[in-house]
């Protein structure tokens, strides 16, 4: 019983990230920053080098996101190709 009483008396330490309300605030903040980063792109005149597609608002944001997803997928495929059996170093 003494052990249960100690658990009741002990303070529960919670972090800022443990509250769902704070996680929601962070997500809203991140989405707001993303919109604010693309917003000036609507009002800037761009000199395109390769194609007129570069002049689309938010093109480089979308291009960067798609490129990052492709890098992750390719690295996962390479990981599957390089994977060794668990006993690889134990073999003679």
mmCIF file as gemmi writes it, N, C-alpha and C atoms, coordinates in Angstrom:
data_model
loop_
_atom_site.group_PDB
_atom_site.id
_atom_site.type_symbol
_atom_site.label_atom_id
_atom_site.label_alt_id
_atom_site.label_comp_id
_atom_site.label_asym_id
_atom_site.label_entity_id
_atom_site.label_seq_id
_atom_site.pdbx_PDB_ins_code
_atom_site.Cartn_x
_atom_site.Cartn_y
_atom_site.Cartn_z
_atom_site.occupancy
_atom_site.B_iso_or_equiv
_atom_site.pdbx_formal_charge
_atom_site.auth_seq_id
_atom_site.auth_asym_id
_atom_site.pdbx_PDB_model_num
ATOM 1 N N . UNK Axp A 1 ? 0.806 -1.203 0 1 0 ? 1 A 1
ATOM 2 C CA . UNK Axp A 1 ? 0 0 0 1 0 ? 1 A 1
ATOM 3 C C . UNK Axp A 1 ? 0.847 1.263 0 1 0 ? 1 A 1
ATOM 4 N N . UNK Axp A 2 ? 1.978 1.179 0.635 1 0 ? 2 A 1
ATOM 5 C CA . UNK Axp A 2 ? 2.838 2.353 0.705 1 0 ? 2 A 1
ATOM 6 C C . UNK Axp A 2 ? 3.279 2.785 -0.687 1 0 ? 2 A 1
ATOM 7 N N . UNK Axp A 3 ? 3.455 1.81 -1.56 1 0 ? 3 A 1
ATOM 8 C CA . UNK Axp A 3 ? 3.879 2.126 -2.913 1 0 ? 3 A 1
ATOM 9 C C . UNK Axp A 3 ? 2.789 2.898 -3.665 1 0 ? 3 A 1
ATOM 10 N N . UNK Axp A 4 ? 1.54 2.521 -3.516 1 0 ? 4 A 1
ATOM 11 C CA . UNK Axp A 4 ? 0.434 3.216 -4.166 1 0 ? 4 A 1
ATOM 12 C C . UNK Axp A 4 ? 0.287 4.631 -3.642 1 0 ? 4 A 1
ATOM 13 N N . UNK Axp A 5 ? 0.517 4.805 -2.346 1 0 ? 5 A 1
ATOM 14 C CA . UNK Axp A 5 ? 0.412 6.142 -1.772 1 0 ? 5 A 1
ATOM 15 C C . UNK Axp A 5 ? 1.501 7.049 -2.344 1 0 ? 5 A 1
ATOM 16 N N . UNK Axp A 6 ? 2.696 6.519 -2.557 1 0 ? 6 A 1
ATOM 17 C CA . UNK Axp A 6 ? 3.781 7.313 -3.131 1 0 ? 6 A 1
ATOM 18 C C . UNK Axp A 6 ? 3.448 7.743 -4.546 1 0 ? 6 A 1
ATOM 19 N N . UNK Axp A 7 ? 2.795 6.879 -5.295 1 0 ? 7 A 1
ATOM 20 C CA . UNK Axp A 7 ? 2.42 7.231 -6.664 1 0 ? 7 A 1
ATOM 21 C C . UNK Axp A 7 ? 1.397 8.347 -6.68 1 0 ? 7 A 1
ATOM 22 N N . UNK Axp A 8 ? 0.486 8.332 -5.734 1 0 ? 8 A 1
ATOM 23 C CA . UNK Axp A 8 ? -0.539 9.379 -5.676 1 0 ? 8 A 1
ATOM 24 C C . UNK Axp A 8 ? 0.079 10.714 -5.29 1 0 ? 8 A 1
ATOM 25 N N . UNK Axp A 9 ? 1.074 10.675 -4.416 1 0 ? 9 A 1
ATOM 26 C CA . UNK Axp A 9 ? 1.69 11.902 -3.927 1 0 ? 9 A 1
ATOM 27 C C . UNK Axp A 9 ? 2.67 12.507 -4.937 1 0 ? 9 A 1
ATOM 28 N N . UNK Axp A 10 ? 3.202 11.687 -5.819 1 0 ? 10 A 1
ATOM 29 C CA . UNK Axp A 10 ? 4.2 12.172 -6.772 1 0 ? 10 A 1
ATOM 30 C C . UNK Axp A 10 ? 3.54 13.082 -7.807 1 0 ? 10 A 1
ATOM 31 N N . UNK Axp A 11 ? 4.224 14.142 -8.13 1 0 ? 11 A 1
ATOM 32 C CA . UNK Axp A 11 ? 3.72 15.059 -9.155 1 0 ? 11 A 1
ATOM 33 C C . UNK Axp A 11 ? 3.96 14.472 -10.533 1 0 ? 11 A 1
ATOM 34 N N . UNK Axp A 12 ? 2.997 14.641 -11.394 1 0 ? 12 A 1
ATOM 35 C CA . UNK Axp A 12 ? 3.143 14.186 -12.774 1 0 ? 12 A 1
ATOM 36 C C . UNK Axp A 12 ? 3.691 15.353 -13.572 1 0 ? 12 A 1
ATOM 37 N N . UNK Axp A 13 ? 4.864 15.175 -14.137 1 0 ? 13 A 1
ATOM 38 C CA . UNK Axp A 13 ? 5.505 16.225 -14.908 1 0 ? 13 A 1
ATOM 39 C C . UNK Axp A 13 ? 5.064 16.07 -16.36 1 0 ? 13 A 1
ATOM 40 N N . UNK Axp A 14 ? 4.455 17.103 -16.886 1 0 ? 14 A 1
ATOM 41 C CA . UNK Axp A 14 ? 4.022 17.066 -18.285 1 0 ? 14 A 1
ATOM 42 C C . UNK Axp A 14 ? 4.782 18.117 -19.068 1 0 ? 14 A 1
ATOM 43 N N . UNK Axp A 15 ? 5.002 17.815 -20.297 1 0 ? 15 A 1
ATOM 44 C CA . UNK Axp A 15 ? 5.72 18.708 -21.195 1 0 ? 15 A 1
ATOM 45 C C . UNK Axp A 15 ? 4.7 19.547 -21.961 1 0 ? 15 A 1
ATOM 46 N N . UNK Axp A 16 ? 5.177 20.582 -22.602 1 0 ? 16 A 1
ATOM 47 C CA . UNK Axp A 16 ? 4.315 21.454 -23.389 1 0 ? 16 A 1
ATOM 48 C C . UNK Axp A 16 ? 3.686 20.686 -24.545 1 0 ? 16 A 1
ATOM 49 N N . UNK Axp A 17 ? 4.405 19.704 -25.077 1 0 ? 17 A 1
ATOM 50 C CA . UNK Axp A 17 ? 3.924 18.926 -26.216 1 0 ? 17 A 1
ATOM 51 C C . UNK Axp A 17 ? 2.917 17.847 -25.809 1 0 ? 17 A 1
ATOM 52 N N . UNK Axp A 18 ? 2.703 17.636 -24.52 1 0 ? 18 A 1
ATOM 53 C CA . UNK Axp A 18 ? 1.761 16.615 -24.067 1 0 ? 18 A 1
ATOM 54 C C . UNK Axp A 18 ? 0.307 17.06 -24.162 1 0 ? 18 A 1
ATOM 55 N N . UNK Axp A 19 ? 0.074 18.334 -24.344 1 0 ? 19 A 1
ATOM 56 C CA . UNK Axp A 19 ? -1.289 18.845 -24.401 1 0 ? 19 A 1
ATOM 57 C C . UNK Axp A 19 ? -1.755 18.918 -25.86 1 0 ? 19 A 1
ATOM 58 N N . UNK Axp A 20 ? -2.857 18.247 -26.179 1 0 ? 20 A 1
ATOM 59 C CA . UNK Axp A 20 ? -3.359 18.248 -27.569 1 0 ? 20 A 1
ATOM 60 C C . UNK Axp A 20 ? -3.641 19.652 -28.105 1 0 ? 20 A 1
ATOM 61 N N . UNK Axp A 21 ? -4.03 20.562 -27.228 1 0 ? 21 A 1
ATOM 62 C CA . UNK Axp A 21 ? -4.308 21.935 -27.657 1 0 ? 21 A 1
ATOM 63 C C . UNK Axp A 21 ? -3.036 22.598 -28.197 1 0 ? 21 A 1
ATOM 64 N N . UNK Axp A 22 ? -1.916 22.326 -27.577 1 0 ? 22 A 1
ATOM 65 C CA . UNK Axp A 22 ? -0.653 22.917 -28.034 1 0 ? 22 A 1
ATOM 66 C C . UNK Axp A 22 ? -0.204 22.317 -29.366 1 0 ? 22 A 1
ATOM 67 N N . UNK Axp A 23 ? -0.457 21.028 -29.567 1 0 ? 23 A 1
ATOM 68 C CA . UNK Axp A 23 ? -0.132 20.399 -30.847 1 0 ? 23 A 1
ATOM 69 C C . UNK Axp A 23 ? -0.974 21.029 -31.944 1 0 ? 23 A 1
ATOM 70 N N . UNK Axp A 24 ? -2.232 21.278 -31.651 1 0 ? 24 A 1
ATOM 71 C CA . UNK Axp A 24 ? -3.115 21.926 -32.629 1 0 ? 24 A 1
ATOM 72 C C . UNK Axp A 24 ? -2.6 23.33 -32.951 1 0 ? 24 A 1
ATOM 73 N N . UNK Axp A 25 ? -2.154 24.05 -31.94 1 0 ? 25 A 1
ATOM 74 C CA . UNK Axp A 25 ? -1.599 25.394 -32.166 1 0 ? 25 A 1
ATOM 75 C C . UNK Axp A 25 ? -0.353 25.343 -33.047 1 0 ? 25 A 1
ATOM 76 N N . UNK Axp A 26 ? 0.497 24.354 -32.8 1 0 ? 26 A 1
ATOM 77 C CA . UNK Axp A 26 ? 1.701 24.206 -33.611 1 0 ? 26 A 1
ATOM 78 C C . UNK Axp A 26 ? 1.357 23.935 -35.069 1 0 ? 26 A 1
ATOM 79 N N . UNK Axp A 27 ? 0.405 23.039 -35.314 1 0 ? 27 A 1
ATOM 80 C CA . UNK Axp A 27 ? 0.008 22.734 -36.687 1 0 ? 27 A 1
ATOM 81 C C . UNK Axp A 27 ? -0.535 23.971 -37.379 1 0 ? 27 A 1
ATOM 82 N N . UNK Axp A 28 ? -1.392 24.709 -36.69 1 0 ? 28 A 1
ATOM 83 C CA . UNK Axp A 28 ? -1.94 25.938 -37.275 1 0 ? 28 A 1
ATOM 84 C C . UNK Axp A 28 ? -0.814 26.922 -37.574 1 0 ? 28 A 1
ATOM 85 N N . UNK Axp A 29 ? 0.145 27.033 -36.651 1 0 ? 29 A 1
ATOM 86 C CA . UNK Axp A 29 ? 1.279 27.934 -36.861 1 0 ? 29 A 1
ATOM 87 C C . UNK Axp A 29 ? 2.127 27.525 -38.056 1 0 ? 29 A 1
ATOM 88 N N . UNK Axp A 30 ? 2.38 26.229 -38.193 1 0 ? 30 A 1
ATOM 89 C CA . UNK Axp A 30 ? 3.185 25.75 -39.323 1 0 ? 30 A 1
ATOM 90 C C . UNK Axp A 30 ? 2.467 26.001 -40.648 1 0 ? 30 A 1
ATOM 91 N N . UNK Axp A 31 ? 1.165 25.713 -40.69 1 0 ? 31 A 1
ATOM 92 C CA . UNK Axp A 31 ? 0.404 25.961 -41.921 1 0 ? 31 A 1
ATOM 93 C C . UNK Axp A 31 ? 0.364 27.447 -42.254 1 0 ? 31 A 1
ATOM 94 N N . UNK Axp A 32 ? 0.253 28.283 -41.23 1 0 ? 32 A 1
ATOM 95 C CA . UNK Axp A 32 ? 0.249 29.725 -41.452 1 0 ? 32 A 1
ATOM 96 C C . UNK Axp A 32 ? 1.583 30.19 -42.027 1 0 ? 32 A 1
ATOM 97 N N . UNK Axp A 33 ? 2.685 29.671 -41.507 1 0 ? 33 A 1
ATOM 98 C CA . UNK Axp A 33 ? 4.006 30.028 -42.025 1 0 ? 33 A 1
ATOM 99 C C . UNK Axp A 33 ? 4.143 29.581 -43.48 1 0 ? 33 A 1
ATOM 100 N N . UNK Axp A 34 ? 3.639 28.38 -43.813 1 0 ? 34 A 1
ATOM 101 C CA . UNK Axp A 34 ? 3.709 27.908 -45.2 1 0 ? 34 A 1
ATOM 102 C C . UNK Axp A 34 ? 2.94 28.825 -46.133 1 0 ? 34 A 1
ATOM 103 N N . UNK Axp A 35 ? 1.763 29.249 -45.714 1 0 ? 35 A 1
ATOM 104 C CA . UNK Axp A 35 ? 0.962 30.16 -46.55 1 0 ? 35 A 1
ATOM 105 C C . UNK Axp A 35 ? 1.663 31.503 -46.678 1 0 ? 35 A 1
ATOM 106 N N . UNK Axp A 36 ? 2.221 31.991 -45.586 1 0 ? 36 A 1
ATOM 107 C CA . UNK Axp A 36 ? 2.91 33.28 -45.63 1 0 ? 36 A 1
ATOM 108 C C . UNK Axp A 36 ? 4.165 33.238 -46.497 1 0 ? 36 A 1
ATOM 109 N N . UNK Axp A 37 ? 4.784 32.08 -46.612 1 0 ? 37 A 1
ATOM 110 C CA . UNK Axp A 37 ? 5.962 31.964 -47.473 1 0 ? 37 A 1
ATOM 111 C C . UNK Axp A 37 ? 5.595 31.928 -48.958 1 0 ? 37 A 1
ATOM 112 N N . UNK Axp A 38 ? 4.417 31.415 -49.277 1 0 ? 38 A 1
ATOM 113 C CA . UNK Axp A 38 ? 3.997 31.33 -50.678 1 0 ? 38 A 1
ATOM 114 C C . UNK Axp A 38 ? 3.259 32.598 -51.108 1 0 ? 38 A 1
ATOM 115 N N . UNK Axp A 39 ? 2.675 33.303 -50.168 1 0 ? 39 A 1
ATOM 116 C CA . UNK Axp A 39 ? 1.875 34.498 -50.478 1 0 ? 39 A 1
ATOM 117 C C . UNK Axp A 39 ? 2.63 35.559 -51.282 1 0 ? 39 A 1
ATOM 118 N N . UNK Axp A 40 ? 3.858 35.919 -50.941 1 0 ? 40 A 1
ATOM 119 C CA . UNK Axp A 40 ? 4.564 36.923 -51.745 1 0 ? 40 A 1
ATOM 120 C C . UNK Axp A 40 ? 4.799 36.471 -53.189 1 0 ? 40 A 1
ATOM 121 N N . UNK Axp A 41 ? 4.8 35.179 -53.399 1 0 ? 41 A 1
ATOM 122 C CA . UNK Axp A 41 ? 5.008 34.638 -54.74 1 0 ? 41 A 1
ATOM 123 C C . UNK Axp A 41 ? 3.885 35.065 -55.687 1 0 ? 41 A 1
ATOM 124 N N . UNK Axp A 42 ? 2.721 35.363 -55.143 1 0 ? 42 A 1
ATOM 125 C CA . UNK Axp A 42 ? 1.591 35.801 -55.968 1 0 ? 42 A 1
ATOM 126 C C . UNK Axp A 42 ? 1.809 37.199 -56.547 1 0 ? 42 A 1
ATOM 127 N N . UNK Axp A 43 ? 2.591 38.014 -55.871 1 0 ? 43 A 1
ATOM 128 C CA . UNK Axp A 43 ? 2.744 39.416 -56.247 1 0 ? 43 A 1
ATOM 129 C C . UNK Axp A 43 ? 4.089 39.753 -56.88 1 0 ? 43 A 1
ATOM 130 N N . UNK Axp A 44 ? 4.953 38.777 -57.035 1 0 ? 44 A 1
ATOM 131 C CA . UNK Axp A 44 ? 6.28 39.036 -57.594 1 0 ? 44 A 1
ATOM 132 C C . UNK Axp A 44 ? 6.318 38.69 -59.07 1 0 ? 44 A 1
ATOM 133 N N . UNK Axp A 45 ? 7.006 39.518 -59.829 1 0 ? 45 A 1
ATOM 134 C CA . UNK Axp A 45 ? 7.232 39.21 -61.242 1 0 ? 45 A 1
ATOM 135 C C . UNK Axp A 45 ? 8.477 38.333 -61.327 1 0 ? 45 A 1
ATOM 136 N N . UNK Axp A 46 ? 8.35 37.237 -62.044 1 0 ? 46 A 1
ATOM 137 C CA . UNK Axp A 46 ? 9.461 36.294 -62.124 1 0 ? 46 A 1
ATOM 138 C C . UNK Axp A 46 ? 10.014 36.246 -63.542 1 0 ? 46 A 1
ATOM 139 N N . UNK Axp A 47 ? 11.319 36.193 -63.637 1 0 ? 47 A 1
ATOM 140 C CA . UNK Axp A 47 ? 11.983 36.002 -64.92 1 0 ? 47 A 1
ATOM 141 C C . UNK Axp A 47 ? 12.326 34.518 -65.025 1 0 ? 47 A 1
ATOM 142 N N . UNK Axp A 48 ? 11.623 33.822 -65.886 1 0 ? 48 A 1
ATOM 143 C CA . UNK Axp A 48 ? 11.824 32.374 -65.982 1 0 ? 48 A 1
ATOM 144 C C . UNK Axp A 48 ? 13.036 32.07 -66.853 1 0 ? 48 A 1
ATOM 145 N N . UNK Axp A 49 ? 13.703 30.992 -66.506 1 0 ? 49 A 1
ATOM 146 C CA . UNK Axp A 49 ? 14.902 30.6 -67.229 1 0 ? 49 A 1
ATOM 147 C C . UNK Axp A 49 ? 14.634 29.441 -68.186 1 0 ? 49 A 1
ATOM 148 N N . UNK Axp A 50 ? 13.864 28.451 -67.723 1 0 ? 50 A 1
ATOM 149 C CA . UNK Axp A 50 ? 13.657 27.256 -68.525 1 0 ? 50 A 1
ATOM 150 C C . UNK Axp A 50 ? 12.268 27.16 -69.143 1 0 ? 50 A 1
ATOM 151 N N . UNK Axp A 51 ? 11.236 27.496 -68.385 1 0 ? 51 A 1
ATOM 152 C CA . UNK Axp A 51 ? 9.875 27.283 -68.853 1 0 ? 51 A 1
ATOM 153 C C . UNK Axp A 51 ? 8.944 28.313 -68.224 1 0 ? 51 A 1
ATOM 154 N N . UNK Axp A 52 ? 7.806 28.515 -68.845 1 0 ? 52 A 1
ATOM 155 C CA . UNK Axp A 52 ? 6.831 29.438 -68.277 1 0 ? 52 A 1
ATOM 156 C C . UNK Axp A 52 ? 6.151 28.838 -67.049 1 0 ? 52 A 1
ATOM 157 N N . UNK Axp A 53 ? 6.314 27.535 -66.842 1 0 ? 53 A 1
ATOM 158 C CA . UNK Axp A 53 ? 5.742 26.881 -65.665 1 0 ? 53 A 1
ATOM 159 C C . UNK Axp A 53 ? 6.372 27.438 -64.392 1 0 ? 53 A 1
ATOM 160 N N . UNK Axp A 54 ? 7.611 27.868 -64.477 1 0 ? 54 A 1
ATOM 161 C CA . UNK Axp A 54 ? 8.304 28.433 -63.317 1 0 ? 54 A 1
ATOM 162 C C . UNK Axp A 54 ? 7.618 29.681 -62.797 1 0 ? 54 A 1
ATOM 163 N N . UNK Axp A 55 ? 6.851 30.346 -63.616 1 0 ? 55 A 1
ATOM 164 C CA . UNK Axp A 55 ? 6.189 31.575 -63.214 1 0 ? 55 A 1
ATOM 165 C C . UNK Axp A 55 ? 4.909 31.321 -62.424 1 0 ? 55 A 1
ATOM 166 N N . UNK Axp A 56 ? 4.439 30.093 -62.379 1 0 ? 56 A 1
ATOM 167 C CA . UNK Axp A 56 ? 3.225 29.797 -61.607 1 0 ? 56 A 1
ATOM 168 C C . UNK Axp A 56 ? 3.456 30.094 -60.139 1 0 ? 56 A 1
ATOM 169 N N . UNK Axp A 57 ? 2.457 30.667 -59.486 1 0 ? 57 A 1
ATOM 170 C CA . UNK Axp A 57 ? 2.603 30.932 -58.047 1 0 ? 57 A 1
ATOM 171 C C . UNK Axp A 57 ? 2.764 29.64 -57.262 1 0 ? 57 A 1
ATOM 172 N N . UNK Axp A 58 ? 3.748 29.584 -56.404 1 0 ? 58 A 1
ATOM 173 C CA . UNK Axp A 58 ? 3.987 28.427 -55.569 1 0 ? 58 A 1
ATOM 174 C C . UNK Axp A 58 ? 4.655 27.267 -56.276 1 0 ? 58 A 1
ATOM 175 N N . UNK Axp A 59 ? 5.14 27.482 -57.491 1 0 ? 59 A 1
ATOM 176 C CA . UNK Axp A 59 ? 5.749 26.386 -58.248 1 0 ? 59 A 1
ATOM 177 C C . UNK Axp A 59 ? 6.931 25.783 -57.502 1 0 ? 59 A 1
ATOM 178 N N . UNK Axp A 60 ? 7.805 26.62 -56.998 1 0 ? 60 A 1
ATOM 179 C CA . UNK Axp A 60 ? 9.006 26.095 -56.344 1 0 ? 60 A 1
ATOM 180 C C . UNK Axp A 60 ? 8.684 25.439 -55.006 1 0 ? 60 A 1
ATOM 181 N N . UNK Axp A 61 ? 7.62 25.866 -54.333 1 0 ? 61 A 1
ATOM 182 C CA . UNK Axp A 61 ? 7.194 25.194 -53.104 1 0 ? 61 A 1
ATOM 183 C C . UNK Axp A 61 ? 6.711 23.784 -53.417 1 0 ? 61 A 1
ATOM 184 N N . UNK Axp A 62 ? 5.901 23.651 -54.45 1 0 ? 62 A 1
ATOM 185 C CA . UNK Axp A 62 ? 5.394 22.335 -54.854 1 0 ? 62 A 1
ATOM 186 C C . UNK Axp A 62 ? 6.54 21.476 -55.383 1 0 ? 62 A 1
ATOM 187 N N . UNK Axp A 63 ? 7.407 22.078 -56.181 1 0 ? 63 A 1
ATOM 188 C CA . UNK Axp A 63 ? 8.546 21.355 -56.734 1 0 ? 63 A 1
ATOM 189 C C . UNK Axp A 63 ? 9.453 20.826 -55.617 1 0 ? 63 A 1
ATOM 190 N N . UNK Axp A 64 ? 9.71 21.647 -54.619 1 0 ? 64 A 1
ATOM 191 C CA . UNK Axp A 64 ? 10.537 21.228 -53.491 1 0 ? 64 A 1
ATOM 192 C C . UNK Axp A 64 ? 9.897 20.101 -52.7 1 0 ? 64 A 1
ATOM 193 N N . UNK Axp A 65 ? 8.575 20.182 -52.478 1 0 ? 65 A 1
ATOM 194 C CA . UNK Axp A 65 ? 7.874 19.134 -51.742 1 0 ? 65 A 1
ATOM 195 C C . UNK Axp A 65 ? 7.914 17.815 -52.509 1 0 ? 65 A 1
ATOM 196 N N . UNK Axp A 66 ? 7.618 17.869 -53.803 1 0 ? 66 A 1
ATOM 197 C CA . UNK Axp A 66 ? 7.628 16.652 -54.623 1 0 ? 66 A 1
ATOM 198 C C . UNK Axp A 66 ? 9.044 16.065 -54.682 1 0 ? 66 A 1
ATOM 199 N N . UNK Axp A 67 ? 10.042 16.928 -54.805 1 0 ? 67 A 1
ATOM 200 C CA . UNK Axp A 67 ? 11.43 16.451 -54.835 1 0 ? 67 A 1
ATOM 201 C C . UNK Axp A 67 ? 11.8 15.748 -53.529 1 0 ? 67 A 1
ATOM 202 N N . UNK Axp A 68 ? 11.37 16.297 -52.416 1 0 ? 68 A 1
ATOM 203 C CA . UNK Axp A 68 ? 11.66 15.69 -51.117 1 0 ? 68 A 1
ATOM 204 C C . UNK Axp A 68 ? 10.993 14.326 -50.999 1 0 ? 68 A 1
ATOM 205 N N . UNK Axp A 69 ? 9.744 14.213 -51.442 1 0 ? 69 A 1
ATOM 206 C CA . UNK Axp A 69 ? 9.044 12.928 -51.41 1 0 ? 69 A 1
ATOM 207 C C . UNK Axp A 69 ? 9.759 11.911 -52.288 1 0 ? 69 A 1
ATOM 208 N N . UNK Axp A 70 ? 10.216 12.331 -53.466 1 0 ? 70 A 1
ATOM 209 C CA . UNK Axp A 70 ? 10.929 11.424 -54.368 1 0 ? 70 A 1
ATOM 210 C C . UNK Axp A 70 ? 12.239 10.961 -53.733 1 0 ? 70 A 1
ATOM 211 N N . UNK Axp A 71 ? 12.96 11.86 -53.087 1 0 ? 71 A 1
ATOM 212 C CA . UNK Axp A 71 ? 14.215 11.497 -52.428 1 0 ? 71 A 1
ATOM 213 C C . UNK Axp A 71 ? 13.962 10.454 -51.345 1 0 ? 71 A 1
ATOM 214 N N . UNK Axp A 72 ? 12.903 10.627 -50.569 1 0 ? 72 A 1
ATOM 215 C CA . UNK Axp A 72 ? 12.587 9.678 -49.502 1 0 ? 72 A 1
ATOM 216 C C . UNK Axp A 72 ? 12.237 8.309 -50.091 1 0 ? 72 A 1
ATOM 217 N N . UNK Axp A 73 ? 11.41 8.299 -51.135 1 0 ? 73 A 1
ATOM 218 C CA . UNK Axp A 73 ? 11.016 7.024 -51.739 1 0 ? 73 A 1
ATOM 219 C C . UNK Axp A 73 ? 12.21 6.298 -52.369 1 0 ? 73 A 1
ATOM 220 N N . UNK Axp A 74 ? 13.06 7.042 -53.057 1 0 ? 74 A 1
ATOM 221 C CA . UNK Axp A 74 ? 14.246 6.422 -53.671 1 0 ? 74 A 1
ATOM 222 C C . UNK Axp A 74 ? 15.18 5.887 -52.587 1 0 ? 74 A 1
ATOM 223 N N . UNK Axp A 75 ? 15.352 6.615 -51.5 1 0 ? 75 A 1
ATOM 224 C CA . UNK Axp A 75 ? 16.238 6.138 -50.436 1 0 ? 75 A 1
ATOM 225 C C . UNK Axp A 75 ? 15.681 4.888 -49.774 1 0 ? 75 A 1
ATOM 226 N N . UNK Axp A 76 ? 14.357 4.785 -49.669 1 0 ? 76 A 1
ATOM 227 C CA . UNK Axp A 76 ? 13.763 3.551 -49.13 1 0 ? 76 A 1
ATOM 228 C C . UNK Axp A 76 ? 14.018 2.383 -50.072 1 0 ? 76 A 1
ATOM 229 N N . UNK Axp A 77 ? 13.891 2.603 -51.377 1 0 ? 77 A 1
ATOM 230 C CA . UNK Axp A 77 ? 14.173 1.538 -52.343 1 0 ? 77 A 1
ATOM 231 C C . UNK Axp A 77 ? 15.633 1.107 -52.284 1 0 ? 77 A 1
ATOM 232 N N . UNK Axp A 78 ? 16.535 2.065 -52.175 1 0 ? 78 A 1
ATOM 233 C CA . UNK Axp A 78 ? 17.963 1.741 -52.067 1 0 ? 78 A 1
ATOM 234 C C . UNK Axp A 78 ? 18.215 0.968 -50.774 1 0 ? 78 A 1
ATOM 235 N N . UNK Axp A 79 ? 17.523 1.342 -49.703 1 0 ? 79 A 1
ATOM 236 C CA . UNK Axp A 79 ? 17.662 0.635 -48.435 1 0 ? 79 A 1
ATOM 237 C C . UNK Axp A 79 ? 17.252 -0.816 -48.542 1 0 ? 79 A 1
ATOM 238 N N . UNK Axp A 80 ? 16.168 -1.079 -49.275 1 0 ? 80 A 1
ATOM 239 C CA . UNK Axp A 80 ? 15.746 -2.464 -49.473 1 0 ? 80 A 1
ATOM 240 C C . UNK Axp A 80 ? 16.798 -3.234 -50.271 1 0 ? 80 A 1
ATOM 241 N N . UNK Axp A 81 ? 17.42 -2.576 -51.215 1 0 ? 81 A 1
ATOM 242 C CA . UNK Axp A 81 ? 18.445 -3.238 -52.015 1 0 ? 81 A 1
ATOM 243 C C . UNK Axp A 81 ? 19.724 -3.517 -51.25 1 0 ? 81 A 1
ATOM 244 N N . UNK Axp A 82 ? 20.042 -2.685 -50.287 1 0 ? 82 A 1
ATOM 245 C CA . UNK Axp A 82 ? 21.287 -2.832 -49.525 1 0 ? 82 A 1
ATOM 246 C C . UNK Axp A 82 ? 21.118 -3.639 -48.245 1 0 ? 82 A 1
ATOM 247 N N . UNK Axp A 83 ? 19.9 -3.982 -47.914 1 0 ? 83 A 1
ATOM 248 C CA . UNK Axp A 83 ? 19.638 -4.687 -46.66 1 0 ? 83 A 1
ATOM 249 C C . UNK Axp A 83 ? 20.31 -6.065 -46.658 1 0 ? 83 A 1
ATOM 250 N N . UNK Axp A 84 ? 20.917 -6.396 -45.535 1 0 ? 84 A 1
ATOM 251 C CA . UNK Axp A 84 ? 21.591 -7.684 -45.367 1 0 ? 84 A 1
ATOM 252 C C . UNK Axp A 84 ? 20.825 -8.512 -44.34 1 0 ? 84 A 1
ATOM 253 N N . UNK Axp A 85 ? 21.075 -9.82 -44.36 1 0 ? 85 A 1
ATOM 254 C CA . UNK Axp A 85 ? 20.468 -10.691 -43.361 1 0 ? 85 A 1
ATOM 255 C C . UNK Axp A 85 ? 21.046 -10.361 -41.994 1 0 ? 85 A 1
ATOM 256 N N . UNK Axp A 86 ? 20.29 -10.736 -40.965 1 0 ? 86 A 1
ATOM 257 C CA . UNK Axp A 86 ? 20.688 -10.421 -39.598 1 0 ? 86 A 1
ATOM 258 C C . UNK Axp A 86 ? 22.02 -11.048 -39.214 1 0 ? 86 A 1
ATOM 259 N N . UNK Axp A 87 ? 22.31 -12.233 -39.727 1 0 ? 87 A 1
ATOM 260 C CA . UNK Axp A 87 ? 23.545 -12.918 -39.375 1 0 ? 87 A 1
ATOM 261 C C . UNK Axp A 87 ? 24.652 -12.699 -40.416 1 0 ? 87 A 1
ATOM 262 N N . UNK Axp A 88 ? 24.624 -11.61 -41.123 1 0 ? 88 A 1
ATOM 263 C CA . UNK Axp A 88 ? 25.585 -11.353 -42.198 1 0 ? 88 A 1
ATOM 264 C C . UNK Axp A 88 ? 27.032 -11.372 -41.692 1 0 ? 88 A 1
ATOM 265 N N . UNK Axp A 89 ? 27.283 -10.727 -40.56 1 0 ? 89 A 1
ATOM 266 C CA . UNK Axp A 89 ? 28.657 -10.65 -40.054 1 0 ? 89 A 1
ATOM 267 C C . UNK Axp A 89 ? 29.065 -11.902 -39.276 1 0 ? 89 A 1
ATOM 268 N N . UNK Axp A 90 ? 28.114 -12.744 -38.905 1 0 ? 90 A 1
ATOM 269 C CA . UNK Axp A 90 ? 28.43 -13.96 -38.163 1 0 ? 90 A 1
ATOM 270 C C . UNK Axp A 90 ? 28.837 -15.106 -39.062 1 0 ? 90 A 1
ATOM 271 N N . UNK Axp A 91 ? 28.563 -14.994 -40.334 1 0 ? 91 A 1
ATOM 272 C CA . UNK Axp A 91 ? 28.891 -16.081 -41.27 1 0 ? 91 A 1
ATOM 273 C C . UNK Axp A 91 ? 30.39 -16.179 -41.488 1 0 ? 91 A 1
ATOM 274 N N . UNK Axp A 92 ? 30.845 -17.381 -41.753 1 0 ? 92 A 1
ATOM 275 C CA . UNK Axp A 92 ? 32.279 -17.624 -41.976 1 0 ? 92 A 1
ATOM 276 C C . UNK Axp A 92 ? 32.571 -17.642 -43.451 1 0 ? 92 A 1
